[in-house]
Amino acid sequence: MTSAEVQKLADNASPSIRAALLAAINPAPKPAPEAPAGKAGIRIPKARKKSSAEAQYEARLRREFPDCEVRHEPFGLRLASGARYTPDFVVLRGPEIVLMVEVKGSYRLHSAGRSHLAFKTAISEWPALRWRYAAKGRDGAWDITDVEPPITNTPTTCQP
């Protein structure tokens, strides 16, 4: 039945049926859900806690780069595939990114393969950055792989 046919029926119906028919073709908008009492309507994400391996490797980075700032998961990168990659640590010297680090503990979750693939993709999409993959073995030793940026003949500053 079309809304015009329902309107014609409503014109000839009793007031209570008319109201029901008109409500069926013109539903009232639903009110927005209210936030629970005492809670803000905007969700602010909580900072993610570091794993024990990340905390141990952060101390190592701070010793290795004493004059730099070490930040835990400061930002996420959007990959060309649409996926996101968030480095575990970024080492900064002022505004310059010195090193991007991915840390894996000795216990590997099922998502470790996917995150390693995202890490490799990020390296290929941002080749000018210096990258590091640090994996802690079951014996407690760190297996560290550094990926240096390729050497190019392109000047690093703009010439007028």
Helices and strands as residue ranges (DSSP letters): H 3-11, H 15-25, H 52-64, E 69-72, E 77-78, E 84-85, E 89-93, E 96-104, H 112-125, E 131-136, E 142-147
